[in-house]
Amino acid sequence: MKPNNNILFFVILLSIGFGSTLFWSCDPDEPIEIPLPKIETLFPDSITEYTARVGGKIEGNINDPVTSRGIVYCSDIMPTIDRNIENIDAGEGFGIFYATITDLEPETTYYVRAYAKNRAGISYGLQRDFKTIPLPPPAYELTLVGLPEIGGTLRGGGFFEEGDEARVRLTTNDGFEFINWTDGDTGDVVSQDEEFMFTMPDRDVTLNANFDVIDPCQGITKPNIDGYEYDIVNIGDRCLFAENLRTTQYYNGDNIQTGLSEQDWHDTSDGAYVVYPHSEISGINSDAQVVDAYGKLYNWYAVNDPRGICPDGWEVMSDDDWNYIINYSIIVFEDVTEHTVANVLKSCRQDGHPDGNCDTNNHPRWDPNPSHNGVDYFGFSALPGGSRLHVAMEAYLNIGTIGYWWTSTEQSADRALRRNMTSSSGRVTPNANDKNAGYSVRCVLK
């Protein structure tokens, strides 16, 4: 069959003449029009310093499917598939689509167009433009540190821009005296006021609030009761006995009963004391040596007697007093935790202590342990005086291994709170026991 050159010429002529629309027909009198996709570029949104979301909306004839769609953008006007920073493909088909542009520059204007492609060609939506938001001014951190941390409550730290005014202030805790604020890097004095306005420079800053401990023992004469003077020590704002109580009398001069039978020790509701039998302690030859080394063991009724078991102006440490010296030790020493705080308070006298000046087998001392050794940072000199059980039998336990101390804090009609430390642990353990048990006692200045 001879080709119809007139039809071929008609198709070519229409393609050249109309450009953006494809026409096709076997009959030159009835051409079929294939339109380009109709596309709208949606307004950019969700704009940040580095990203933006752009979309498109495509309409068209389902018989002429969109085979490719997407977003083109550029920092110059009128981006195209061939001229852009990036061509973000968004799949195919009609309807609304979105694409997120990433890796943009802050505070920069970009031009964007949505596009769609079918067999007639590519069409673009109107050009939109957007500007990424600028980076925020750099923020610098102001850190406030108490030296020591327990010295006060600090407020005003945080993040600030250069030139911002930060209100820095503190409340000094009892037992401390505020000295000044210093720059943590240079050591320069920044202010001597508890509250002041600090102008933030273009760097991170640490301000140290410096405190002095007010020694509660300063000017205090060594307490004397029953003819014996006790060494004292301060831990934070507490002035404390540095040795276990050994008195045989109440403060008013009345004797504390002792020498009770096993049954009477169990049954009494009056104050009483005992001395750990020297016959059960290797290396000690008399009760007097036991008392010199570890003090006496008292029931809780002696602790609570209104006549006072401690010297005038002193009282038995409460559970709160024990909590205070534990927490103070943990805060003051960065390497100390609740699992090691007992080592801060224990006497360093210990059999096999790694410090040769503390290593001793002579009483008073702690039994050996490879992991837990007293360092006695404050001079509290906790020693393991053992205990007498509350039962109706003469049962003494754990001298050299465990120290037990009554607190003045009652738990119930029959029980009171105690603290204990052991040679094999770094914890100061709280517990409660029958008031007829015999434990060591420490006094604190009222």
C-alpha positions in Angstrom: 0.0 0.0 0.0 1.2 3.5 -0.8 1.6 5.8 2.2 -0.7 8.8 2.5 1.8 11.7 2.6 -0.9 14.2 3.2 -1.7 12.7 6.6 1.9 12.5 7.7 2.4 16.2 6.7 -0.7 17.1 8.7 0.6 15.5 11.9 4.1 17.0 11.6 2.6 20.5 10.9 0.4 20.3 14.1 3.3 19.2 16.3 5.4 22.1 15.1 2.6 24.6 15.3 1.2 23.9 18.8 4.4 22.7 20.7 2.9 22.2 24.1 0.1 19.9 23.0 0.3 16.7 21.1 -2.3 16.0 18.4 -2.8 12.6 16.7 -5.4 11.3 14.3 -5.7 8.9 11.3 -8.1 11.4 9.9 -6.7 14.8 9.3 -10.1 16.4 9.7 -10.5 15.0 13.3 -7.3 15.4 15.4 -7.2 14.1 19.1 -5.8 16.7 21.6 -3.4 15.4 24.4 -3.0 18.2 26.9 -0.1 18.7 29.3 -0.9 18.2 33.0 -2.4 21.1 34.8 -0.3 21.7 37.9 -0.3 24.2 40.7 2.7 24.9 43.0 1.5 25.0 46.6 2.8 27.6 49.0 5.9 26.5 50.9 5.3 25.8 54.7 7.1 24.3 57.7 10.1 26.5 57.0 13.1 26.2 59.3 16.7 27.2 59.1 17.5 24.2 56.9 14.3 22.7 55.6 11.0 23.6 54.0 7.9 21.6 52.7 6.7 22.3 49.2 3.9 20.6 47.3 1.9 20.5 44.1 -1.6 19.8 42.9 -2.1 18.1 39.6 -5.3 17.8 37.5 -5.7 16.1 34.2 -7.3 13.4 32.1 -7.1 9.9 33.6 -6.5 8.6 30.0 -3.2 10.6 30.0 -1.6 9.5 33.2 1.2 11.6 35.0 4.2 9.4 34.8 6.5 11.7 36.9 6.1 14.6 39.3 8.1 16.5 41.7 9.7 19.7 42.9 12.6 21.7 41.5 14.2 24.6 43.4 17.0 27.0 43.0 18.5 30.2 44.5 17.8 31.8 41.1 14.4 32.4 39.5 12.5 29.9 37.3 14.1 26.6 38.2 13.6 23.7 35.8 14.4 20.0 35.6 17.6 20.9 33.8 18.5 24.0 35.9 18.1 23.5 39.7 19.9 22.8 42.9 17.9 19.6 43.3 15.1 17.8 41.5 13.0 16.0 44.2 11.0 13.2 42.6 7.5 12.7 44.2 6.3 9.7 42.3 3.5 9.7 39.8 -0.2 10.3 39.5 -2.8 13.1 40.0 -3.8 14.9 43.2 -1.8 16.7 45.9 1.7 15.7 46.8 4.4 17.1 49.1 8.1 17.0 49.3 10.5 18.2 52.0 13.6 20.1 50.9 16.6 19.6 53.1 20.2 20.9 53.5 19.2 24.5 52.9 21.1 27.5 54.1 19.7 29.7 56.9 18.3 33.1 56.0 18.4 32.4 52.3 15.7 33.0 49.5 14.8 30.0 47.3 12.6 29.7 44.2 10.5 26.6 43.7 8.2 25.1 41.2 6.2 21.9 41.1 6.3 19.9 37.8 4.4 17.1 36.2 5.1 15.0 33.1 2.9 12.9 30.8 3.3 11.8 27.2 2.6 15.3 26.0 5.6 16.6 27.9 6.4 18.5 31.1 4.5 21.4 32.7 5.4 23.6 35.6 3.3 25.4 38.2 3.7 29.0 39.1 7.0 29.9 40.8 6.8 30.4 44.6 9.6 31.7 46.8 10.4 31.4 50.4 13.2 32.4 52.8 14.6 30.1 55.4 14.6 31.5 58.9 17.8 32.8 60.4 19.8 31.0 63.0 19.0 32.1 66.5 21.8 34.1 68.3 24.2 31.7 70.0 23.2 30.8 73.6 25.8 30.5 76.2 25.4 28.5 79.4 25.7 30.0 82.9 26.5 27.3 85.4 26.3 27.9 89.2 28.3 25.8 91.5 28.4 25.9 95.3 31.7 25.3 97.0 30.8 23.3 99.0 27.5 22.3 97.3 25.7 22.0 100.6 26.6 25.6 101.5 23.5 27.1 99.9 20.8 27.0 97.3 21.7 28.7 94.0 19.4 30.2 91.4 19.8 31.9 88.1 21.7 29.6 85.9 20.7 28.7 82.4 21.2 29.6 78.8 21.6 33.3 77.7 22.6 35.3 74.7 25.6 37.6 74.8 24.7 40.8 76.6 21.7 39.3 78.5 21.4 40.2 82.1 21.0 37.1 84.4 19.7 37.5 87.9 22.0 35.4 90.1 21.1 34.8 93.7 21.5 32.3 96.6 20.2 31.4 100.0 22.9 30.4 102.5 22.2 27.3 104.4 22.6 27.1 108.2 26.1 26.4 109.3 27.7 28.3 106.4 28.8 31.8 105.7 28.8 33.2 102.1 32.1 34.7 101.0 31.8 35.7 97.3 31.1 34.7 93.7 34.2 33.9 91.6 34.7 33.0 87.9 35.3 29.3 87.7 37.9 29.7 84.9 39.9 32.7 86.0 39.2 32.7 89.8 38.5 36.4 89.6 35.9 37.7 92.1 32.7 38.6 90.3 30.6 39.8 93.2 30.4 39.8 97.0 26.7 40.1 97.1 24.4 37.1 97.5 22.2 38.5 94.7 23.4 40.5 91.6 22.9 40.9 87.9 25.5 39.2 85.7 26.0 40.3 82.1 26.6 37.3 79.9 29.7 37.3 77.7 30.2 35.4 74.5 31.2 32.2 76.2 30.0 29.6 78.7 30.6 30.7 82.2 30.8 28.9 85.6 30.3 31.0 88.7 31.4 29.5 92.0 29.5 30.5 95.1 32.1 30.2 97.9 31.1 29.4 101.4 32.9 29.0 104.7 31.8 26.4 107.2 30.8 28.0 110.5 32.6 25.7 113.0 29.9 24.9 115.5 32.6 23.5 117.8 34.5 26.8 117.8 34.8 28.2 121.4 33.2 25.0 122.8 35.0 23.5 125.8 35.4 19.8 125.7 32.3 18.4 127.3 32.8 16.6 130.6 30.5 14.1 132.3 31.3 11.6 135.0 34.9 13.1 135.2 35.8 12.3 131.5 36.4 14.9 128.8 35.3 13.9 125.3 37.0 14.9 122.0 34.7 16.7 119.7 34.6 17.3 115.9 32.4 19.3 113.5 30.8 17.8 110.4 29.0 20.6 108.6 27.0 22.5 111.1 27.0 19.7 113.6 29.3 19.6 116.6 29.7 15.9 117.6 31.4 13.6 120.0 34.5 12.1 118.3 34.3 9.0 120.6 31.7 6.7 122.0 29.9 7.6 125.3 31.3 5.9 128.5 29.5 7.6 131.3 28.1 5.8 134.3 25.9 8.7 135.4 23.1 10.9 134.1 23.9 14.6 133.8 22.2 15.3 137.1 24.6 12.9 138.9 22.3 9.9 139.3 23.8 6.6 138.5 22.8 4.6 135.5 22.0 1.1 136.6 24.3 -1.7 135.5 25.1 -5.3 136.5 21.6 -6.5 135.7 20.8 -10.2 135.4 20.0 -11.6 132.0 16.3 -11.6 132.7 16.3 -8.1 134.3 18.2 -6.7 131.3 15.5 -8.1 129.1 12.6 -6.9 131.3 13.7 -3.5 132.4 12.2 -0.3 131.1 14.7 1.9 132.9 18.1 3.0 131.6 21.0 0.6 131.9 24.4 0.0 130.5 26.9 -2.9 130.1 30.5 -3.3 129.2 31.4 -5.8 126.5 33.1 -8.7 128.4 36.9 -8.4 127.9 37.1 -12.2 128.2 35.4 -12.4 124.7 38.0 -10.0 123.1 41.4 -11.2 122.1 44.0 -8.7 123.0 42.1 -6.9 125.8 42.7 -7.8 129.4 40.2 -5.8 131.4 36.8 -4.1 131.3 38.6 -0.8 131.7 40.5 -1.4 128.6 37.3 -2.2 126.7 35.8 1.1 127.9 38.9 3.0 126.9 38.8 1.4 123.4 35.0 1.2 122.6 33.0 2.9 125.4 29.9 1.4 127.0 26.7 -0.2 125.6 23.4 1.4 126.7 19.8 0.4 126.3 17.5 2.9 124.7 15.8 3.8 128.0 19.0 5.4 129.1 19.2 7.3 125.8 15.6 8.6 126.4 15.9 9.3 130.1 14.9 12.9 130.9 17.9 13.2 133.3 20.1 13.3 130.2 22.8 10.8 129.3 24.9 13.5 127.5 26.6 16.5 129.1 24.7 19.7 129.6 24.0 21.4 126.3 24.4 18.1 124.4 21.9 15.3 123.4 22.0 11.9 121.7 22.2 12.1 117.9 18.8 11.8 116.3 18.1 9.9 113.1 18.1 13.4 111.3 21.5 14.1 112.7 22.8 10.8 111.2 21.1 11.7 107.9 22.7 15.1 107.9 26.3 13.9 108.4 25.8 11.1 105.7 24.4 13.5 103.1 27.0 16.2 104.0 29.8 13.7 103.4 28.4 12.6 100.1 28.1 16.2 98.9 31.4 17.4 100.1 33.5 14.5 98.6 32.7 13.8 94.9 34.0 10.2 95.1 31.8 9.3 98.1 28.4 7.6 97.6 25.9 6.0 99.9 27.8 2.8 99.3 31.1 4.2 100.6 30.1 7.0 103.0 30.8 4.8 106.1 34.5 4.7 105.2 34.5 8.5 105.5 33.3 8.3 109.1 35.1 5.2 110.3 38.4 5.3 112.2 41.2 4.3 110.0 42.5 2.0 112.7 42.1 -1.4 111.0 43.9 -4.7 110.8 45.5 -4.9 107.4 44.7 -1.3 106.4 46.7 -0.3 103.2 47.9 2.9 105.0 50.8 1.8 107.2 50.0 4.5 109.7 46.5 3.0 110.2 47.4 -0.7 110.0 47.1 -2.2 113.5 46.0 -5.3 115.3 45.7 -3.5 118.6 42.4 -2.3 119.9 40.5 -0.2 119.2 40.4 -1.2 115.5 38.2 -2.6 112.7 38.6 -6.2 111.5 40.4 -6.6 108.2 38.6 -6.2 104.9 40.2 -5.8 101.4 37.6 -3.5 100.0 36.5 -1.2 102.8 39.0 0.9 104.8 38.2 3.8 107.0 39.8 7.2 106.1 38.2 9.3 108.9 38.1 12.5 106.9 36.4 14.5 109.7 37.8 12.8 112.8 34.5 11.2 113.7 36.4 8.0 114.4 33.5 5.5 114.3 34.6 2.2 116.0 33.0 -1.2 116.1 31.9 -1.5 119.7 29.6 -4.5 119.0 26.3 -5.0 120.8 24.4 -6.8 123.6 21.2 -8.5 122.5 17.9 -7.7 124.1 17.1 -11.3 124.8 17.1 -12.9 128.3 20.6 -14.3 127.8 24.1 -12.8 128.1 24.7 -12.5 124.3 27.4 -10.1 123.0 28.2 -9.9 119.3 30.4 -8.3 116.7 33.0 -6.2 118.5 35.6 -5.3 116.0 33.2 -6.1 113.1 30.1 -4.0 113.6 29.5 -0.7 115.3 25.9 0.0 116.4 24.7 3.5 117.6 21.3 4.3 119.1 19.5 7.4 117.8 17.2 9.4 120.0 14.4 8.7 117.5 11.7 6.3 118.6 9.9 4.1 116.2 7.2 2.5 118.4 6.5 1.6 122.0 9.0 -1.2 121.9 11.5 -0.2 119.2 13.8 2.7 118.3 16.0 3.6 115.4 19.7 2.8 115.2 22.6 3.1 112.7 25.3 0.6 112.1 28.5 0.2 110.1 30.4 -3.0 109.4 33.9 -3.8 108.4 32.7 -5.4 105.2 30.5 -2.5 103.9 30.7 1.2 103.1 27.1 1.9 104.0 25.7 3.5 107.1 22.7 1.3 107.6 19.4 2.4 109.2 17.5 -0.1 111.2 15.2 -0.4 114.3 15.5 -2.7 117.2 14.1 -3.6 120.6 14.8 -0.8 123.1 16.5 -3.4 125.5 19.4 -3.9 123.1 22.7 -2.5 124.1 24.5 -0.2 121.6 27.0 2.6 121.5 26.0 6.3 121.8 27.2 9.5 120.3 26.2 13.0 121.5 25.6 16.2 119.4 25.6 19.8 120.5 22.1 21.1 120.9 
